Amino acid sequence: MVKNSCTYPVYLWSVGDPTCDGEAAAGKVIDANGTYVETFRKCTNGGVSLKTSKTQDATKPMQFEYAIWQTQSDMVSYDMNCMNKADRDLTSLP
């Protein structure tokens, strides 16, 4: 689940390799204090990236990635994109 704790809407993309099961999201609007939920998507190659941005063109997105490793008893691993706080922290935007 992705919760938008901002006072303004943000856009979300859920993208992955074409081998990923489930549906991808493209530019889905999450209203202020709203949420986005998707079932974990398993991929044969790679994982899924959840990108959020204040702008519809995905300028300076904040990115969160996960992968489900079927070879390791369905272990889930996460990766939070490194970001320059001044450029990417959505809470600092007006």
MODAGI-V983864 format. One line per field, one symbol per residue. ss: DSSP state (A for helix, B for strand, O for the rest). psi: psi as a letter, one per 30 degrees, with the letter a starting at -180 (. if undefined). burial: b if it has 9 or more other ideal C-beta (glycine too) atoms within 8 Angstrom, else e. Layout:
# MODAGI-V983864
ss: ???
psi: ???
burial: ???
This chain:
# MODAGI-V983864
ss: OBBOOOOOOBBBBBBBOOOOOOOOBBBBBBOOOOBBOOOOOOOOOOOBBBBBBOOOOOOOOBBBBBBBBAAAOOBBBBBBOOOOAAAAOAAAOO
psi: kkkjglglllkkkjlllffkllklkjhkkjlkgllkklkkkkkejaakkjkklfkfghkilkkkklkjjffhhhkkkljkkkljefffjfffk.
burial: ebebebeebbbbbbebeeebeeebbebbebeeebebebeebebeeebbbbbbbbeeebeebbbbbbbbbeeeeeebeeeeeebeeeebbbeeee
